[in-house]
């Protein structure tokens, strides 16, 4: 299959408003909540920076939380506190709807990340994402089916372009299912929601996978 390298921005949703959104609210210094289809599940994605006496630590997360009591609310909790300025991305697994919020109430919309390209197959499916950064987090949510993600550092075993070069290439087929009930991901499909997060800058982009033949 021939692969085409195209700019990520060409498929960027200008903001999460392009999808009907759940809502994220910060309940305390340790807990946030997101609305969800009752009885469904949310993928929590994103990260934060925290500076202590000696260094700046980078946190990132990607996990599924189910609405076990079917009240339409799912919590994100960190016992040691949600770091100031943390970016939380919540994706409803049932619908693919996306919400993003930043601790402290800062506006933090989707952007076209600098130094980003995507490799697409001849059928329009997303094959890989390239980001000029020391690390990258990639999430794929297939509404009503499942969610897959990976954190890849520059030069590690999952960085497709090999040794460290200040650029990370994440292959879609390297993503790990976020729940054992989900089948392994082999390729993207039309309607998949993809979130690319740069842990170094806390910036993110969102795209909706569409085949080139369908625009």
Secondary structure by P-SEA (a helix, b strand, c coil): cbbbbbbccccccccccccbbbbbbbccccbbbbbccccbbbbbbbccccccccbbbbbbbbbbbcccccccbbbbbbccccccbbbbbbbcccccbbbbbcccccccccccccbbbbbbccccccccccccccbbbbbbbcccccccccccccccccccccccccbbbbbccccccccccccccccccccbbbbbbccccccbbbbbbbccccc
